[in-house]
Amino acid sequence: MYKMTEIVELQERQHLLSNENLQVQATSLRWLVLLILMLLTMFVSFEKVSFGQVSDVYVAYFEVSNALMDWAFVGIKVGKIIACPILAYFISANYLSLQRLTFAAFASLTGACVCVIVSLVNSASFAILAVGQVGIAVAALVVITYPAMLSPVWFKSREVGTAIGAFEASIGAGLSLGFVLPSYLFDHGVSKCGRQGNTSSSLNLKLQLHCDARVAKYMYLGLLGATVLLFTLALVFVKDEPTYPPTLSQAYKRIQKDPTKDWSFSNYICQCKQLLTDITFVALCSAFGVAIYIGHIEFILMLPVVHKILAAAEYDVTTHVISGYVMVAYAVGILLGSVVGGALVNMHKRLRLQAQVGILVELLATVGLTLSYKFDQLVALIVCNFLFGFFSRFSAVAFYEMTTQHTYPINEAFVSIWMTWIRVVTETVCLLIARVLFDNTGALSTPVIMAVSLFLALICISIIQPVNKRWDMEERLGHPTTHSEENSATN
């Protein structure tokens, strides 16, 4: 039961809500806003993956090294780490909001497409292509924040899991499209170029490069057109928040004094300190980073594993074709895991258990990956990658909800930016360690660092005790004089 002071406080809150005459109602436009931002997320994921899928084309066309292309990817991650505190500063100062961040993401994606298209006009324009990747980094940073920023503000409590799962599923859809569409377009585009004779001749190699550049240009022209059309819809429908709050917790949050109105740099520092000294928040985000990006670490091992399996089994296919199948299995796993994870979050409050199950299965998949490498099992490799994709997003939905629940009523955009920063730092550290071990000790060191990272994440998520503050607030506002002895935050 509540103590008398708690009862009085909750009754005052309800009285305040009634005096403000706030209507709690979920707008029907929330689904359209969700669709627009899902498509934007899918476009950004497609652009990121397609850049990697056709990197060989860029290397040949621009006559640059693979190492230089790798540095472009590293630069994107470093750019995210640097940009996160800057974005958090402007969000704290109330200069950036959902609407402005979305417009920035659209502008960045549009700029990136234009840079790619312009660079493909002249083979000496690699610098323009590299500049375009900065735009992708900014757009990717924004869309990563959407699940935590939009879902609790626009959707009912029992719809938050659906919204988070939809965002994660759109990433899987973008990855799947990015793995499949470029290869299909390049194969068909090159076949229509009319190459004849010895394909190894200098003339035919130049013709092939010309055809590849033309196909890539048309592909990004299509993406540019779709982005502009979607941007038009976003200008009309995407707002910072709905007219009416969808839940009591959001209604109560609205009528509280907005700390950004008294903003100062010291206020920003205090908000950062509040988050970054919260051990539970940092541990959640770190474990989240491991669960999400463990598949990225596994990609380091992919080509050596596939090459070894193909050599042992004598398959009549290329390494890149099989790698494509493996990547598609991973992307399909992301798509399905997001849907299932979102549905489970809507059905129950056992968020920590869901995250633990996801990390545990990823740990078992790491063992399966090692065995598939040792015994040259291609089917097992594909299944393991599907499991990585499925359970990484299965747990991701729970992680997003746990983080926003635990940090309520802090600004969701501010929380989301710092959550992204911790995740990216965790990912970068894990990737660097995995790369160093892979280069110096061989292929089997990669699953070792994967297993160790997942085990530590599992221990971490089992020790911490995140609090579901938003759910608890809604329960208190709805029933101010009754309270279950079991804290709803218990997972």
N, C-alpha and C positions, 0 to 999 in steps of 0.2 A: 504493500500500500504506500501511497505517497505520504510524505511528511506534510504537516500543516502549511509550512512555508511554500512547498512545491504546489500545493493545491491553490493557494492564494495567487501564486505567480501564474499558474496556468489559467485560472479564471480571469485574471487581468489580461492575459493574452487573448482569450476568447472575446472579452469585452472590447478590446482594441480592434480586433478583426471586425466585429459587428458595427462598431462606430465608424470605421473606415468604409463600411458598406462595400467591401470588396466581393466581387462575384467570382466564385471558383468554378471555372468552366474551361474544358479543353477545346480549343478551336479546331474545326474540321480542316483548316488550312495546314495544320501541322504535318499531315501526310504529304502534301504537295511540297512543303519546305524540305521535308526529309528526302523526297525523291530528287529534288534539285541538288541537294548537297551530296546525296549518294552518287549521282551521275558525275558530279565534279570530282569526288573521291575516286571513282572508277577511271575517269580520264587521266588524273594525275598518276594513278598506279600504272595505267597502260603506257603512259609516256616514259615513266621511269624504267619499266621492264623492256619496252621496245628499244630504248636506247642501248641497253645491254645486249639484247638479242641481235642487233645489227651492228654491234661494235666492230666486228670484222670488216664490214663494208666501210665504216668510217676510217678504219686503220688503212685500208687499201686506197680509198678515194683521196683522203687527205695526206697520205704518205707519212703517217706518224706511227710511233711505237705503241705496243699494247700497254707498256708501262705508263705512258702518258695518259692513256684512257683510264687506267686504274687510278691514277692520281686525281682524275676528274671526279671519280666516285668518292675517294677519300675526302676531297675538298667539299663535297656536298655534306658529309657527316660533320666535318669540322665547322662548316658554315651554320649548321643547325645548332651546334653547341654554343657558338658565339651569339647567334640570333635570339635564342630563347630568353636570356636575361633582358635583352633590349625590348623584346615584345612584352615581356612581363612588366617592365617599367612603364610602357605606354598604356597597357591595360590598367595598371594600378592608378595611373593619372587620368583614367577615363577617356583617353584619346582613341582607344581601339575597343571595338565591340564585335559581336558576331557579324553584324552587317558589314562593317568596314573590313574586318578580316577576310570575309568572303569575297568582297570586291578586290581586295589585294591578291587573294589566291587566283581569282579569274584573270586579273591583269598579269600576274606572274606566269600563269600557264599560257596565256595568249602570247606574251613576249617570248617565252621559250619556244613555242611553235614557230613564230616568225623568225627567230634566230636560226633554227634548224633549216627552215626553208631557204633563207637568204644564204646561209653558209654552203648549201648544196648547189648554188649557182656557180660557184668558183671553188676549185679544189685547194686554193690558197687561203681559204677563209675559216680555218679550224678555230681561230680565236673567237669568232662569232659563235660557233657551236658551243665552245666552252662557256661563254657568257650566258648562253641560254640555259645551261644547267643550273646556274644560280637561281633563275626563275623557278625551275622545278623544285629546287631545295626549299624555297619560300612557300610555294604552293603545297608541297608535301608536309611541311611543318604546320601549316594551317589545318589541313584536312585531318591530321593526326589528332588534333584537339577536338574535333566535332563530337565524337561519342560522349565525352564528359561535359562538353560545353552546351550542347543542344538538348540531349535526352532528358535530363531532370527538369529543365526549364520549360519545355514545350509539351511534355507527355505526362499522362497519368502514371501513378506509381506502378501499376500492373502493365504498363506499356513501355517502360524504360528499357527493359531487357530486349524487347522487340526492336526498338530504335537503335540501341547499341549493336545488336546482332546484324541489323540491316547495314550499318556503316561498315562493319567488319566483312560482311558478305560482299559489299561493293568492291572492297580491296581484292578479294578472291576473284571476282568477275573481271576486274581490270587486269590482274596478273594472268588469268587464263587467256584473255584476249591478247595481251601483250606477248605471250609465249607462242600463240598459234597464228594470229593474223599476219605478222611480219613475214614469217617463213612462207606462208601461203601466197602472199602478195609478191614476194621476191621470186618465188619459183615460177609463178604464172607471168609476172612482168618480164622476167629475163627470157622466158620461152617465146615471147612475142617480139623480141628485138631482132629476130632474123639472123642470128649468128650462124655462120656456115663455116665448113672447113675445120682446120685444126684449132681447137679452142685454146690451145696453149700459145698460139701466136700472139705477137705484141698487139696486132690490130684487134684481134678478138678480145683480148684482155681489156683493152681500152674501151671497147664496145660494151663489155660486161659491166665495167665500172660506170659507164654512162647510163646504162639501163638501171643499175642498182640505185644510182643517185636519183634518177627520175621517179622510180617507184617510191623511194623514201620521201621524196618531195610531195608526191600526190597523197601519200598516207598522212603526212602531217598537215597538208592542206585540208584534208577531210576532218582531221581532229580540230584544226583551227576553226573551221566553219561550225562544227558542232558546239565548240566552246563559246563562240560568239552568240549562238542562238540560246544556249543555256544561260549565258550571262544576262541576256535580255529578260528572261523569266526571273532570274535572281533579283534584278533591279526592282521588279514589281512586287514580288512576294516575300523575299527574305527580309525579316526585321530582327531587331535585337532580342525581342521577347514578344509573346502573344499579348493581345489586349487584356485578357483575363488570365490569371495564374491557373494552372491545371490542378494544383494540389494545395492543401492547407499550409504545408511547409513553405511553398513558394509564395503564398499569399502573406504569411507572417514575415517572410524575408523582405518582401517589397515594402512593408510599412515600417521597417526598421530604418534607423538613420543610416544613410549611405556614407561609408567612410571616405569614399573618393571625393565627396564634396569638400572635405577638409584636407585635401591631399597635400602632401609635402614629400620631399625626398626621404625624410626620416620616417614618414608613414609607410613608404615603399619598403624601406629597410626593415621596419618592424614586421610587415606582412611576410617578407621573405624569411626573416628569422623565425617567425611563427611556424611556417611550413617546414623549413629545412632543419629545424631542431626537433621536429616531431619524428621520433625514431620509427614509429609505426608507419607514417606516411612514406618516409624514405625507404624503409624495408619493403613496403608494398610495391613502390615504383621500381625498385631494383629487381625484385622477384618477377615483376611484370616484364621488365626488359629482357630477362633471361628466357622466360617462357615464350615471348614473342619472337625473339631474334635467334633462338637456338637453331632454327632452320637455316638462317643465313650463314651461320658458322659451318653447318653441314655442307653448304654449297661449295666450300673450299675443297672438300674431299670428293666432290661429285665426279669430276672428269677422271681422276686417277682410278676411282672405284669402277666406273662404267668401262673405262678402257681395259682394266684387268678382267672384268667379267666377259667382255666381248672377245678378248684374246683367248680366254679359256674355253668359252662355249662356241666360238667360231660363228657368231651371228653375222648374217650378210647385211648388216646395216652400219651406218656410221655412228661414231661416238656422240656427235651433236644431235642426231635424231633421237637416240635413246635418252640423252640428257633432257631433250625437249619433253618426252613422255613423262619422265620423272618429275620435271617442273610442273607439268599440267596436273599430275596427281597431287602434288603439293597444293596447287592453287584450288583444285576442286575440293580438297580437304578443308581449306580455309572457308570456302563458300558454305559447305554443309555444316562445319563446326560452329560457324557464326550463328546460323539459324537455330540449331539445336541448343547452343549455349544461351541464346537470347530467350528461347521458350522456357528453359529451366529457370532462369532468373525471374521471369514473370510468375512462375508457379510457386516458388519457395524463397526463403530468406537465408538458406545455407550457402552463402556466397563463398566462404572460405573453403568449405568442403569441395565445392565445384572447382575452385582453383587448384586444390591439392590433387584431385583426381586427374586434372589436365596435365599437371607437371609430372605426376607419377607415370602416366602412360607415355609421355614424351621420354622419360628416363628409360622405360622398357623398350621404346622404339630405338633408342641409342644402342642398346644391347643387340637388337635385331639388325641394326645397320652394321655393327661390327661383325656379326655372324654372316651377313650377306656378302661382306667383303672377303671374309676368310674362306667361305665355301662357294663363292662365285654364283650367287643366287640373284638373278635379275628381278624376278617377281617379288622376292622379299624386299629388295631395295625400293621398288615402286610402292609396295604396301607401307613400308616404314616412312616414306616421304608423305604419303597420304595421312598417316597417323600424326606426323609432325604438324602438317597443316591443320588437320581437324582439331586436335586437342590444344594447339597453341591459341586458336581463336575461341575454342570452347571455354578455356580458362580466361581469355582476354575480356570477355563480356563481364565475367564476375569481378575481375580486377578493376575495370572501369567503374563498375557500380560500387564496389567497396571503397574506392578512393574518393569518389564524390560524396558518398555517405559519410565517410569519416571526417571529411573537411568541411561539411556543411556548418555554417552558412557562408563560408568564404566564397568570393566570386568564382564561378565555375571556370571561366576563361583563364583567370590567373592561376588557379590550381592546375588546369590542364596544361598550360605552358610549362610550368615547373615539373609536372609529371613527365612530360615529353623530354625535358632536359635530362632528368635522371635516367630515363629509359635509354636515350641516345648515348649518354656517357657509359652506361653499363654495356650497351651493345658494342661500342667502339673499343672498350677495354677488352671485352671477350674476343672480339674479332682479331685484335692485335696479338693477343696471347696465342690464339689458335693459329694464326698465320706464322708466327715465329716458331712455334712448336712443329708445325707442318713442314716448314722449310728446313728445320735442323734435325728433326728426329723421325720424319716419315709420316705416312698417311694415318696409321693407327693412333697417333697422338691426338688427332682431331676428335674422335669419339670419346677419348679420355677426358679432354677439357670440357666437352659437352656434358658428359655424365657428372663430372665434378660440379659444374655450374648448376645443373638441374637439381642435384642432391642438396647443395647449399640453399638454393631457392626453396626447395621443399621444406627443409628444416626451418628456414626463415618464416615462411608463411604459416608453419605449424606453431611457432612460438608467439608471434605477435597477436594482439587482440584488437583488431579494428572495430570501431563503434559505428553502428548504423544510425547516425544522428538524425537523418532526414526522416526515416521511417519512425523513429522514436518520437520525433516532434509531431508528426501527423497523428500518431496514436494518442499523444497527450492532448493535442488540440481537439481531437474528436471525443475523448473520454477523460475529462480533467479530474475526475474523482475516483477513477478505478485504474489500477495498474497491475499488470501481471508481474509476479515476483521474478519471472524469467525475463531478463533483459533481451529485448528484441535484437540487440546488437550481437548476441551470441550466435556464432556461425556453426 
